[in-house]
Amino acid sequence: MSLRVWIVAAHVLVVLLGTCVHWFAIGRREPRDTPESWERLHARSGRLERELAGPLDDRDWSGEYERRYATGRLRLLLGRENGFELESEAGCNPIIVNSGAVSADERGLELSSDVGFSYREDRAFGARLEFVRWGERRYLVPPDRFEDFVNEANLGRFDKGIESFFCRAADRLLPLTGNPTLSHEHARHLLAVPIAGRVVAVHKLGTEPPRFHRPCNYELVLDAGTTRGVRVGMPVALLDGHDGLRHAEVIEVEPDRAHAIVSCDGWGSHLELGVGRRWSTREE
């Protein structure tokens, strides 16, 4: 068979495969992926921008909130009359990714989306967001992420402005004073003073040698436990090293010892992960 025939056959196969993928995607597309959905998004956007252009009561929950990350930010606009709009900014013009109605109670907000909720958004966003005040700052926290809120507070991320929760944009530069308004269940895990110590043992998990494309796990034994406030699920920062490892998660605790797991890529055999390395519940 000539080369030209092979090229034509390959081209036809690619077209057929592309058509199949296209129709498969249409059959599985989300409710937001229709012209009507996008029309609703943009219609609400204009009304919401006009509502928030006027003066806002400082005690009100309305306004602009943002959640920053390494390559951009999510911008959440909330209005009593015109609902909410979620925008994504990642090195380009803002893209509206969700909008809908908002209802409020004394604890938080219920968001009713015009187009449905999606994996495309962020873990900081959801159908329910609860109010948290920390000094003069206002945050919105999904009900299933209060433990993450406490962990990030202990790591010192709110002080650096790199927390993974929506903060009212006008409040972001206000000082943090006192403690956040959390339930007793979560507030009791806030640390007044960081816990710190040294790694006293390192155990390689698994029997296979590390590969570039395969994760490798290590179990660290830390020289502090429940007596000093270490708990299961707590993240600890690994200090001093230059190997890219930053955190471990506590998986088991004893009165004076804790076991933490740390994952890395296949460079595991070249890490500086050894006995004596410093750790702390607060990042430096």
C-alpha distance (Angstrom), angle and dihedral (degrees) to the residues before:
residue distance angle dihedral
M1 . . .
S2 3.81 . .
L3 3.81 124.3 .
R4 3.82 90.6 -114.7
V5 3.81 91.6 57.4
W6 3.80 90.6 49.8
I7 3.81 90.8 50.8
V8 3.82 92.4 49.8
A9 3.81 91.5 47.5
A10 3.80 91.7 49.6
H11 3.81 90.6 49.5
V12 3.81 91.8 51.5
L13 3.81 90.8 48.9
V14 3.80 91.7 51.4
V15 3.82 91.2 49.9
L16 3.80 91.5 49.8
L17 3.78 92.8 48.3
G18 3.79 91.1 47.9
T19 3.79 90.9 51.2
C20 3.80 91.8 50.5
V21 3.80 92.3 49.7
H22 3.81 90.5 47.5
W23 3.81 94.2 53.0
F24 3.80 91.3 42.7
A25 3.79 89.7 54.0
I26 3.80 92.0 48.3
G27 3.76 90.3 52.3
R28 3.81 91.3 51.1
R29 3.79 100.5 37.0
E30 3.77 118.6 129.0
P31 3.82 123.8 -109.9
R32 3.81 90.5 -103.1
D33 3.80 92.7 61.4
T34 3.81 96.0 82.2
P35 3.83 130.6 92.9
E36 3.80 90.6 -116.7
S37 3.80 91.7 55.7
W38 3.77 93.2 51.7
E39 3.81 91.3 47.6
R40 3.81 89.4 55.6
L41 3.80 90.6 48.1
H42 3.80 94.5 54.3
A43 3.81 95.0 40.7
R44 3.80 91.3 55.5
S45 3.81 91.3 44.1
G46 3.79 94.8 63.7
R47 3.80 93.8 48.0
L48 3.80 92.4 47.9
E49 3.80 93.9 49.7
R50 3.82 90.0 52.8
E51 3.80 92.1 48.5
L52 3.81 93.4 51.9
A53 3.80 93.4 44.6
G54 3.81 89.5 78.2
P55 3.83 127.2 73.8
L56 3.79 116.2 -68.7
D57 3.78 128.3 -149.5
D58 3.81 108.3 -111.7
R59 3.80 88.8 -135.8
D60 3.80 92.7 53.7
W61 3.81 124.2 98.2
S62 3.81 92.0 -139.7
G63 3.78 119.5 107.5
E64 3.77 143.0 69.0
Y65 3.80 121.7 -38.4
E66 3.78 127.1 -176.4
R67 3.76 139.3 -164.5
R68 3.79 113.9 -161.4
Y69 3.77 127.3 -154.9
A70 3.80 136.8 170.2
T71 3.81 98.7 -78.9
G72 3.79 102.9 28.0
R73 3.76 143.3 -41.3
L74 3.78 145.2 -91.2
R75 3.80 115.1 -125.1
L76 3.79 119.0 -156.5
L77 3.81 118.0 -166.8
L78 3.82 116.4 -164.2
G79 3.80 126.4 -170.6
R80 3.78 132.4 171.4
E81 3.80 93.3 -138.6
N82 3.80 103.9 33.1
G83 3.79 104.4 32.2
F84 3.78 124.6 -136.4
E85 3.77 140.5 -39.3
L86 3.81 127.1 -165.8
E87 3.80 117.6 -154.6
S88 3.79 128.6 -173.3
E89 3.79 120.0 -148.5
A90 3.79 116.2 -173.7
G91 3.79 110.4 156.5
C92 3.81 92.7 -51.3
N93 3.78 141.8 63.4
P94 3.81 114.8 -48.3
I95 3.79 114.7 -87.1
I96 3.80 119.7 -153.0
V97 3.79 106.7 -133.3
N98 3.80 102.6 168.9
S99 3.79 143.3 5.8
G100 3.77 140.0 167.4
A101 3.79 147.1 123.6
V102 3.82 127.3 -42.0
S103 3.79 131.2 -150.4
A104 3.79 123.5 -176.7
D105 3.78 137.6 -153.6
E106 3.79 130.7 176.6
R107 3.82 92.9 -82.5
G108 3.78 103.4 41.8
L109 3.78 151.0 -56.5
E110 3.78 135.4 -54.3
L111 3.80 112.7 -150.1
S112 3.81 119.0 -156.3
S113 3.79 108.6 -166.4
D114 3.79 124.6 -145.0
V115 3.78 90.9 -150.2
G116 3.80 106.8 26.3
F117 3.79 132.2 -102.1
S118 3.78 120.6 -77.7
Y119 3.78 146.7 -169.0
R120 3.82 84.9 -116.4
E121 3.77 90.6 78.4
D122 3.76 127.2 70.6
R123 3.81 132.8 -88.9
A124 3.81 87.1 -115.9
F125 3.82 89.0 66.6
G126 3.79 130.6 68.1
A127 3.79 148.2 129.9
R128 3.82 90.8 -76.8
L129 3.81 125.4 43.0
E130 3.81 122.5 177.3
F131 3.79 127.7 -151.4
V132 3.80 120.4 -110.1
R133 3.80 122.1 177.6
W134 3.77 120.4 -162.2
G135 3.76 108.5 -178.0
E136 3.81 103.9 -55.3
R137 3.79 94.5 -21.1
R138 3.80 122.4 101.6
Y139 3.79 121.5 -150.4
L140 3.81 134.3 -178.0
V141 3.80 115.8 -143.7
P142 3.83 129.6 -176.2
P143 3.84 110.0 -124.7
D144 3.82 92.7 -116.2
R145 3.82 94.3 53.6
F146 3.79 104.3 61.1
E147 3.78 91.4 105.0
D148 3.82 88.7 54.0
F149 3.82 88.6 49.9
V150 3.80 90.6 55.1
N151 3.81 92.4 45.7
E152 3.81 92.5 51.6
A153 3.81 90.4 46.7
N154 3.81 90.3 53.5
L155 3.82 90.6 47.9
G156 3.82 89.5 54.9
R157 3.80 96.4 -119.3
F158 3.80 95.3 135.0
D159 3.81 89.5 59.2
K160 3.81 89.2 55.5
G161 3.81 95.4 44.0
I162 3.83 93.2 -120.1
E163 3.80 98.8 112.4
S164 3.82 117.8 134.8
F165 3.82 97.5 -128.2
F166 3.78 135.3 91.3
C167 3.80 112.1 -93.8
R168 3.80 123.7 -175.5
A169 3.80 103.5 -100.9
A170 3.81 94.5 -133.8
D171 3.83 90.2 54.3
R172 3.79 99.8 48.9
L173 3.82 96.3 97.5
L174 3.80 95.2 42.5
P175 3.81 115.3 110.3
L176 3.77 121.6 -99.7
T177 3.78 109.8 -120.0
G178 3.78 130.3 177.1
N179 3.81 118.5 -16.5
P180 3.81 131.2 -45.7
T181 3.81 118.1 -96.9
L182 3.79 98.7 -102.2
S183 3.78 132.0 149.7
H184 3.80 116.4 -94.6
E185 3.80 89.2 -107.3
H186 3.81 91.2 63.7
A187 3.82 101.4 26.1
R188 3.82 91.3 62.6
H189 3.81 89.0 66.9
L190 3.81 94.0 58.7
L191 3.79 110.4 109.8
A192 3.80 118.8 -135.2
V193 3.81 88.9 -166.2
P194 3.82 125.5 23.5
I195 3.79 118.5 -108.7
A196 3.80 113.5 -130.0
G197 3.77 139.2 171.2
R198 3.79 145.9 125.6
V199 3.78 136.2 -69.4
V200 3.81 106.9 -108.5
A201 3.83 99.5 -176.7
V202 3.79 139.4 13.3
H203 3.81 124.7 -156.7
K204 3.79 124.7 -171.9
L205 3.79 110.1 -137.7
G206 3.78 120.2 -142.6
T207 3.78 130.5 22.7
E208 3.80 101.3 -113.4
P209 3.79 117.8 97.8
P210 3.81 115.6 -111.5
R211 3.79 117.6 -89.5
F212 3.78 128.8 -163.9
H213 3.80 90.8 -118.2
R214 3.79 98.3 39.0
P215 3.83 127.3 76.1
C216 3.77 119.4 -123.7
N217 3.79 125.0 -157.4
Y218 3.77 132.0 -147.4
E219 3.77 129.7 -166.4
L220 3.79 114.6 -144.0
V221 3.78 124.5 -160.0
L222 3.81 111.0 -145.8
D223 3.79 125.7 -157.5
A224 3.81 96.1 -125.2
G225 3.79 135.3 62.9
T226 3.77 144.4 164.5
T227 3.82 92.2 -37.8
R228 3.82 88.6 68.4
G229 3.82 95.9 37.7
V230 3.80 103.0 -94.2
R231 3.82 111.4 150.4
V232 3.78 138.6 -177.3
G233 3.81 112.4 -86.2
M234 3.80 93.7 26.6
P235 3.81 114.8 135.1
V236 3.80 117.9 -137.4
A237 3.77 126.6 -162.3
L238 3.81 117.6 -125.1
L239 3.78 108.2 -139.6
D240 3.82 136.2 -162.3
G241 3.80 98.5 23.3
H242 3.81 126.7 116.1
D243 3.80 96.6 -159.8
G244 3.80 98.4 96.9
L245 3.79 94.5 -105.7
R246 3.77 109.2 132.0
H247 3.80 110.3 159.7
A248 3.78 145.7 25.9
E249 3.80 128.7 -168.8
V250 3.78 122.5 -132.4
I251 3.80 111.1 -122.5
E252 3.82 102.2 169.2
V253 3.78 134.9 19.9
E254 3.78 137.2 -162.4
P255 3.81 128.0 -179.3
D256 3.83 93.8 -88.9
R257 3.80 103.6 10.3
A258 3.79 137.8 54.5
H259 3.79 132.4 -166.8
A260 3.80 118.5 -143.2
I261 3.78 132.2 -176.6
V262 3.79 123.9 -138.3
S263 3.81 125.7 -174.5
C264 3.77 127.3 -157.0
D265 3.78 138.8 166.8
G266 3.78 125.1 -100.5
W267 3.80 92.6 -67.5
G268 3.79 84.8 84.4
S269 3.79 94.0 117.4
H270 3.81 90.5 59.2
L271 3.79 99.1 49.9
E272 3.77 127.1 122.1
L273 3.78 89.4 -135.1
G274 3.76 103.4 136.6
V275 3.76 146.4 133.1
G276 3.78 112.2 -67.6
R277 3.79 97.7 32.6
R278 3.80 112.4 141.5
W279 3.79 121.9 -115.4
S280 3.79 133.0 -177.8
T281 3.79 140.2 175.5
R282 3.82 86.8 -125.2
E283 3.79 126.4 64.6
E284 3.78 119.2 -128.0
